[in-house]
Amino acid sequence: MSNVTAISDLEAKEAARKTPRPSAWTDHPLAQLTWVRFLEFIREPEALFWVFIFPILLAAGLGIAFRNRPADVLKIAAITPQLAQSLRQEKLLDVSQLPTGAAEEALRTGKVALLAAPGPGGSVVYKYDDTNPEGRTARMLADRAVQRAAGRADPVTSTDQLMREPGSRYIDFLIPGLLGMNLMGSAIWGMGFAIVDARRKKLMKRLVATPMPRHYFLLSFVLSRLVLLVVEVGVVLGFGAVAFGVPIRGSILDLVLLCVLASMSFSALGLLLASRARTIEAVSGLMNSVMMPMWIVSGVFFSAQRFPDFAQPVIKALPLTAAIDALRLNMLQGASLRQVASQMGVLGLWLVVCFALALKLFRWR
């Protein structure tokens, strides 16, 4: 019996020796918490969609919709051959000579944007829908062609100089905006939902009872955000560069630092929003009420300068506005960190104030 026991002990020791032991780092509570945060994120299909797939779909759709293309040629109808010949001098018009009845039918059914007919005393009558932008444009082009055919001489010649180089297109304006929006959304949603869900399940109450330092719990969120940040930024910028040739004219290191600062600022804001909320519904309402106005006014899809002058100081003080402005200056104009110091100051202020308030207001139960 003793021999059997001895053999069993030897086998157990041999098995224990062959079993790989976790290193001091992987066995550390902070590392385990960070790994849990990462697993929670990648196991949520909705989170993966909104962080990685949605910005790509949005960039692709808007990039195609606002792609570089020649000016649209508008279809119009003319009643007489002489009038049609005059109108054909305008290259942006596709002129069809039609009888009166057929021309009016084409205008009524939307096949042409304008009908041009001779009027009394050598005048021209333009028939079109003035609520239709194509009709108004066609009217302007048609009148210009008729006037020139009548012998009008322009006192000043002009030429068109089109800007189609990378950096001046809509997609170049859009990609930094999508990147800033993605940094804000993933940080705030990832922080808010995870904390409130842990509080709702009374997981934080159990963690507080363990020897784990409390700051490890919050620090694990920050570290997991930094890991995911590499993938988030790389996916959006990589897609923009490969699919549309969006330039990055500034320093890559400066761009990385801007993304880290922006992500930390938004994470602090998410921590503050989730510091007291007890239900998913409550934190969802808080996060939407904070993020939706910034999506609208911070210049994600169009310039924030479209808003009135009296609102500009408030818009400039928003963290998303500062992040997007800094990203656009770095990527499109090659600005250094010193040139975006004001935007970094806004982000830094939001980071410090929100984190300080969150630590003071945070509820573990």
C-alpha positions as CSV (number, residue, x, y, z in Angstrom):
1,M,0.0,0.0,0.0
2,S,2.8,2.3,0.9
3,N,4.5,1.6,-2.5
4,V,1.3,2.6,-4.3
5,T,1.1,5.8,-2.3
6,A,4.7,6.6,-3.1
7,I,4.1,6.0,-6.8
8,S,1.0,8.3,-6.7
9,D,3.0,11.0,-5.0
10,L,5.8,10.8,-7.6
11,E,3.3,10.9,-10.5
12,A,1.6,14.0,-8.9
13,K,4.9,15.8,-8.5
14,E,5.9,14.9,-12.1
15,A,2.6,16.2,-13.4
16,A,2.9,19.4,-11.3
17,R,6.4,19.9,-12.7
18,K,5.3,19.6,-16.3
19,T,2.3,21.9,-15.9
20,P,3.3,25.4,-17.0
21,R,3.1,27.9,-14.2
22,P,1.8,31.4,-14.9
23,S,4.4,34.1,-14.7
24,A,4.3,36.7,-12.1
25,W,2.9,39.2,-14.5
26,T,0.0,37.1,-15.9
27,D,-0.9,36.0,-12.3
28,H,-1.1,39.7,-11.2
29,P,-4.6,40.8,-10.3
30,L,-4.3,43.9,-12.6
31,A,-3.4,41.7,-15.5
32,Q,-6.3,39.3,-14.8
33,L,-8.7,42.2,-14.6
34,T,-7.4,43.7,-17.8
35,W,-7.7,40.4,-19.6
36,V,-11.3,40.1,-18.3
37,R,-12.1,43.6,-19.7
38,F,-10.7,42.5,-23.1
39,L,-12.7,39.3,-23.2
40,E,-15.9,41.1,-22.3
41,F,-15.4,43.4,-25.2
42,I,-14.6,40.8,-27.9
43,R,-17.4,38.5,-26.8
44,E,-20.0,41.2,-27.6
45,P,-20.9,41.2,-31.3
46,E,-22.7,44.5,-31.0
47,A,-19.5,46.2,-29.6
48,L,-17.4,44.7,-32.4
49,F,-19.8,46.0,-35.0
50,W,-20.0,49.6,-33.7
51,V,-16.3,49.9,-33.1
52,F,-14.8,48.2,-36.2
53,I,-17.4,47.6,-38.9
54,F,-19.7,50.6,-38.6
55,P,-17.0,53.3,-39.2
56,I,-15.8,51.3,-42.2
57,L,-19.3,51.1,-43.7
58,L,-19.9,54.8,-43.0
59,A,-16.6,55.8,-44.6
60,A,-17.2,53.6,-47.6
61,G,-20.7,54.9,-48.2
62,L,-20.0,58.6,-47.7
63,G,-16.7,58.2,-49.6
64,I,-18.5,56.8,-52.6
65,A,-21.3,59.2,-52.4
66,F,-19.0,62.2,-52.3
67,R,-16.3,60.8,-54.6
68,N,-14.5,62.9,-57.2
69,R,-16.6,62.9,-60.4
70,P,-17.2,65.3,-63.2
71,A,-20.1,67.7,-63.0
72,D,-23.5,66.3,-63.8
73,V,-24.8,66.9,-67.3
74,L,-28.4,68.0,-67.2
75,K,-31.0,66.9,-69.7
76,I,-33.2,69.6,-71.1
77,A,-35.6,69.9,-74.1
78,A,-35.8,72.6,-76.8
79,I,-38.7,73.2,-79.1
80,T,-36.9,74.7,-82.2
81,P,-33.7,73.6,-84.0
82,Q,-32.2,77.1,-83.6
83,L,-32.8,77.2,-79.9
84,A,-31.4,73.6,-79.5
85,Q,-28.3,74.6,-81.4
86,S,-27.7,77.6,-79.1
87,L,-28.2,75.5,-76.0
88,R,-25.8,72.8,-77.2
89,Q,-22.9,75.3,-76.8
90,E,-23.1,74.7,-73.1
91,K,-21.2,71.4,-72.4
92,L,-23.1,70.8,-69.1
93,L,-26.4,70.5,-71.0
94,D,-27.7,67.5,-72.9
95,V,-30.2,69.1,-75.3
96,S,-33.0,67.2,-77.0
97,Q,-35.1,68.8,-79.7
98,L,-38.7,67.7,-79.1
99,P,-42.2,68.7,-80.3
100,T,-44.1,70.9,-77.8
101,G,-46.3,68.0,-76.5
102,A,-43.5,65.5,-76.1
103,A,-41.3,68.2,-74.4
104,E,-44.0,69.0,-71.9
105,E,-44.6,65.3,-71.2
106,A,-40.8,64.8,-70.7
107,L,-40.7,67.8,-68.2
108,R,-43.8,66.5,-66.4
109,T,-42.4,63.0,-65.9
110,G,-39.0,64.2,-64.9
111,K,-37.1,63.0,-68.0
112,V,-35.7,66.6,-68.5
113,A,-35.0,69.3,-66.0
114,L,-36.1,72.2,-68.2
115,L,-38.0,73.1,-71.3
116,A,-36.9,76.0,-73.5
117,A,-39.3,77.5,-76.0
118,P,-39.2,80.6,-78.2
119,G,-41.2,83.5,-76.8
120,P,-42.5,86.7,-78.3
121,G,-40.1,89.2,-79.7
122,G,-37.2,86.8,-79.9
123,S,-37.3,86.0,-76.2
124,V,-36.9,82.6,-74.7
125,V,-39.3,81.0,-72.2
126,Y,-37.9,78.6,-69.7
127,K,-40.3,76.1,-68.1
128,Y,-39.0,74.3,-65.0
129,D,-39.8,73.4,-61.4
130,D,-38.1,76.1,-59.3
131,T,-38.2,73.8,-56.2
132,N,-35.9,71.3,-58.1
133,P,-32.2,72.2,-57.7
134,E,-31.5,70.6,-61.1
135,G,-34.2,72.8,-62.7
136,R,-32.6,76.0,-61.3
137,T,-29.2,75.0,-62.4
138,A,-30.4,74.1,-65.8
139,R,-32.1,77.4,-66.1
140,M,-28.9,79.3,-65.3
141,L,-26.8,77.2,-67.8
142,A,-29.4,77.5,-70.5
143,D,-29.7,81.3,-70.2
144,R,-25.9,81.6,-70.3
145,A,-25.8,79.5,-73.5
146,V,-28.5,81.6,-75.1
147,Q,-26.9,84.9,-74.2
148,R,-23.6,83.8,-75.6
149,A,-25.2,82.6,-78.8
150,A,-26.8,86.0,-79.2
151,G,-23.4,87.7,-79.2
152,R,-22.8,88.7,-75.6
153,A,-19.1,89.1,-74.8
154,D,-17.9,88.4,-71.3
155,P,-15.9,91.4,-70.1
156,V,-13.6,89.2,-68.0
157,T,-12.5,85.8,-69.0
158,S,-12.3,83.1,-66.2
159,T,-11.0,79.6,-65.8
160,D,-11.9,76.9,-63.4
161,Q,-9.2,75.3,-61.3
162,L,-10.4,72.1,-59.7
163,M,-8.9,70.8,-56.4
164,R,-8.9,67.1,-56.4
165,E,-5.6,66.2,-54.7
166,P,-5.6,64.1,-51.5
167,G,-6.3,66.3,-48.5
168,S,-8.9,68.5,-50.1
169,R,-11.6,66.0,-50.7
170,Y,-14.6,65.2,-48.6
171,I,-13.4,61.8,-47.7
172,D,-10.1,63.3,-46.4
173,F,-12.3,65.6,-44.2
174,L,-14.5,62.7,-43.1
175,I,-11.9,60.1,-42.0
176,P,-10.5,62.1,-39.0
177,G,-14.1,62.9,-38.0
178,L,-15.0,59.2,-38.0
179,L,-11.9,58.4,-36.1
180,G,-12.7,60.9,-33.4
181,M,-16.3,59.7,-33.2
182,N,-15.1,56.1,-32.9
183,L,-12.7,57.0,-30.1
184,M,-15.4,58.7,-28.2
185,G,-18.1,56.0,-28.7
186,S,-15.9,53.0,-27.9
187,A,-14.4,54.7,-24.8
188,I,-17.7,56.0,-23.3
189,W,-19.8,52.9,-24.2
190,G,-17.1,50.4,-23.2
191,M,-16.5,52.1,-19.9
192,G,-20.1,52.9,-19.0
193,F,-21.7,49.6,-19.8
194,A,-19.0,47.4,-18.2
195,I,-19.0,49.3,-14.9
196,V,-22.8,49.5,-14.6
197,D,-23.2,45.9,-15.6
198,A,-20.7,44.9,-12.9
199,R,-22.5,47.1,-10.4
200,R,-25.9,45.6,-11.4
201,K,-24.6,42.1,-10.9
202,K,-23.1,43.0,-7.6
203,L,-19.7,42.0,-8.9
204,M,-18.0,45.2,-7.7
205,K,-19.3,44.6,-4.2
206,R,-17.6,41.2,-4.2
207,L,-14.4,42.7,-5.6
208,V,-14.3,45.3,-2.9
209,A,-14.3,42.6,-0.3
210,T,-11.2,41.0,-1.7
211,P,-7.6,42.2,-1.0
212,M,-7.5,43.8,-4.5
213,P,-6.7,47.5,-4.5
214,R,-9.6,49.4,-5.8
215,H,-7.6,51.4,-8.3
216,Y,-6.7,48.2,-10.0
217,F,-10.3,47.7,-11.1
218,L,-10.5,51.2,-12.7
219,L,-7.0,50.9,-14.1
220,S,-7.9,47.6,-15.9
221,F,-10.4,49.6,-18.0
222,V,-7.7,52.1,-19.0
223,L,-5.2,49.4,-20.0
224,S,-7.8,47.4,-22.0
225,R,-8.7,50.7,-23.8
226,L,-5.1,51.2,-24.8
227,V,-4.8,47.7,-26.2
228,L,-8.0,48.1,-28.2
229,L,-7.0,51.6,-29.3
230,V,-4.2,50.2,-31.6
231,V,-6.8,48.1,-33.5
232,E,-9.5,50.8,-33.6
233,V,-7.2,53.5,-35.0
234,G,-5.4,51.1,-37.3
235,V,-8.6,49.8,-38.9
236,V,-10.1,53.3,-39.7
237,L,-6.8,54.8,-40.9
238,G,-5.8,51.7,-42.8
239,F,-9.1,51.6,-44.6
240,G,-9.0,55.3,-45.5
241,A,-5.5,55.0,-46.8
242,V,-6.0,51.9,-48.9
243,A,-9.5,52.5,-50.2
244,F,-9.4,56.3,-50.8
245,G,-5.7,57.3,-50.4
246,V,-6.3,59.5,-47.4
247,P,-3.0,61.1,-46.4
248,I,-1.3,61.2,-43.0
249,R,1.0,64.2,-43.4
250,G,2.0,64.7,-39.8
251,S,4.1,62.6,-37.5
252,I,2.8,59.1,-36.8
253,L,4.0,59.4,-33.2
254,D,2.1,62.7,-32.7
255,L,-1.0,61.1,-34.2
256,V,-0.6,58.2,-31.7
257,L,-0.3,60.5,-28.8
258,L,-3.3,62.5,-29.9
259,C,-5.4,59.3,-30.1
260,V,-4.2,58.2,-26.7
261,L,-5.0,61.5,-25.1
262,A,-8.4,61.6,-26.8
263,S,-9.3,58.1,-25.7
264,M,-8.2,58.7,-22.1
265,S,-10.4,61.9,-22.0
266,F,-13.4,60.1,-23.3
267,S,-12.7,57.2,-20.9
268,A,-12.7,59.6,-18.0
269,L,-16.0,61.1,-19.2
270,G,-17.5,57.6,-19.5
271,L,-16.2,56.8,-16.0
272,L,-18.0,59.9,-14.7
273,L,-21.2,59.0,-16.4
274,A,-21.2,55.5,-15.0
275,S,-20.0,56.5,-11.5
276,R,-23.5,56.5,-10.0
277,A,-25.8,54.8,-12.5
278,R,-27.3,51.5,-11.3
279,T,-29.1,50.3,-14.4
280,I,-28.2,49.9,-18.1
281,E,-31.2,52.1,-19.0
282,A,-29.9,54.9,-16.8
283,V,-26.4,54.9,-18.1
284,S,-27.6,54.5,-21.7
285,G,-29.7,57.7,-21.4
286,L,-26.8,59.6,-19.8
287,M,-24.3,58.5,-22.5
288,N,-26.7,59.3,-25.4
289,S,-27.5,62.7,-24.0
290,V,-23.8,63.5,-23.9
291,M,-22.7,62.0,-27.2
292,M,-25.5,62.9,-29.5
293,P,-25.1,66.7,-29.3
294,M,-21.3,66.2,-30.0
295,W,-22.0,64.0,-33.0
296,I,-24.1,66.8,-34.4
297,V,-22.1,70.0,-33.6
298,S,-18.5,68.8,-33.4
299,G,-17.8,68.5,-37.1
300,V,-17.9,64.8,-37.7
301,F,-19.6,65.0,-41.1
302,F,-19.5,68.7,-41.9
303,S,-17.6,71.7,-40.6
304,A,-18.6,73.0,-37.2
305,Q,-18.2,76.5,-38.6
306,R,-21.7,76.1,-40.1
307,F,-23.2,76.9,-36.7
308,P,-23.7,80.5,-35.5
309,D,-20.8,82.5,-34.2
310,F,-22.2,82.8,-30.7
311,A,-22.1,79.0,-30.4
312,Q,-18.5,78.6,-31.5
313,P,-16.9,79.0,-28.0
314,V,-19.1,76.3,-26.6
315,I,-18.5,74.0,-29.6
316,K,-14.7,74.5,-29.4
317,A,-14.7,73.6,-25.7
318,L,-16.2,70.1,-26.4
319,P,-13.8,67.2,-26.3
320,L,-14.9,65.7,-29.6
321,T,-14.4,69.0,-31.4
322,A,-10.9,69.3,-29.9
323,A,-10.1,65.7,-30.9
324,I,-11.3,66.0,-34.5
325,D,-9.7,69.4,-35.0
326,A,-6.4,68.1,-33.8
327,L,-6.6,64.9,-35.9
328,R,-7.4,66.9,-39.0
329,L,-4.6,69.3,-38.5
330,N,-2.1,66.5,-38.0
331,M,-3.3,64.3,-40.8
332,L,-4.2,66.8,-43.5
333,Q,-1.9,69.8,-42.7
334,G,1.0,68.0,-41.0
335,A,0.7,70.0,-37.8
336,S,2.9,69.2,-34.8
337,L,1.9,68.8,-31.2
338,R,2.8,72.4,-30.5
339,Q,0.5,73.5,-33.2
340,V,-2.4,71.6,-31.7
341,A,-1.6,72.6,-28.1
342,S,-4.9,74.4,-27.6
343,Q,-6.9,71.3,-28.6
344,M,-4.7,69.1,-26.4
345,G,-5.3,71.5,-23.6
346,V,-9.1,71.1,-23.9
347,L,-8.7,67.3,-23.9
348,G,-6.4,67.4,-21.0
349,L,-8.8,69.5,-19.0
350,W,-11.6,67.2,-19.7
351,L,-9.5,64.2,-18.6
352,V,-8.4,65.8,-15.3
353,V,-11.8,67.2,-14.3
354,C,-13.9,64.2,-15.3
355,F,-11.5,61.7,-13.7
356,A,-11.3,63.7,-10.4
357,L,-15.1,64.0,-10.2
358,A,-15.5,60.3,-11.1
359,L,-13.2,59.2,-8.2
360,K,-15.1,61.4,-5.8
361,L,-18.6,60.3,-6.9
362,F,-17.9,56.7,-7.8
363,R,-20.2,54.2,-6.1
364,W,-19.0,50.6,-5.6
365,R,-22.3,49.3,-4.6
